[in-house]
Amino acid sequence: MLSRIFAYFEEGFLNVLISAMTILVFVEVIARFFFNVGFLWMQELTLTIAGWFVLFGMSYGVKVGAHIGVDAFVKNLPQKTRKYTALVAVAICLVYCSLFLIGSWDYLKQMYTTGVPMEDISFPHAWMAGLDADKVWDTWRIDVEDPRVPLWMSQSILLFGFAMLTWRFIELFIAIIRNQSLGFSFHDEAKESMQLADDAADNGNAPDHNHSDPQVKP
């Protein structure tokens, strides 16, 4: 039940991110080319959302097999050897994620300590009215007089994204050990392209029922 709820949240959150990014880019293009107006905060927000979308979506890609990979060699291995190869590959991925988790923690910790803010995105001043300036700074690293969003907040997806990716690899590692999976599931672009080509060919060769050949009556 919890897994299903989290799956709905995961897909919904990704849909919100890609929709928000699309709307922001559309508004920015219209404003720039038709009204000769630019919004720096909109550009920074679009880049931030794009980063969240990629880092949040990479674990979802492992889950649904959306990543691109080369498995031509692995497919030809015996099943037992293929299992051990997959376990080694997942273990290497876990080491990779561990390095990024450590680096992300150190980076975000430094950003939090120094209180570096984003350049153009700020919280509304009305939200900061009446708040204790010292407490807000000590807790969130937000300057009440200039309430720009702290960089550690906008880039916290580094930690969350790689934590989720680590969890996906742990799930895959356990599934391989239990013989519930043969390894990574990859997105086959070549197969999809051939399928699209076959569908297009079938549609092109389909008979046209709207225009029948004239029949000559005796």
Buried (B, 14 or more C-beta within 10 A) or exposed (E): EEEEEEEEEBEEBBEEBBEBBEEBBEEBEEBEEEEEEEBEEBBBBBEBBBBBBEBBBBBBBBBEEEEEBEBEEBEEBEEEEBBEBBBEBBEEBBEBBEEBBEEBBEBBEEBBEEBBBBEBBBBEEEEBEEEEEEEBBEEBBBBBEEBBBBBBBBBBBBBBBBBBBBBBBEBBBEBBEEEEBBBBBBEBEEEEEEEEEEEEEEEEEEEEEEEEEEEEEE
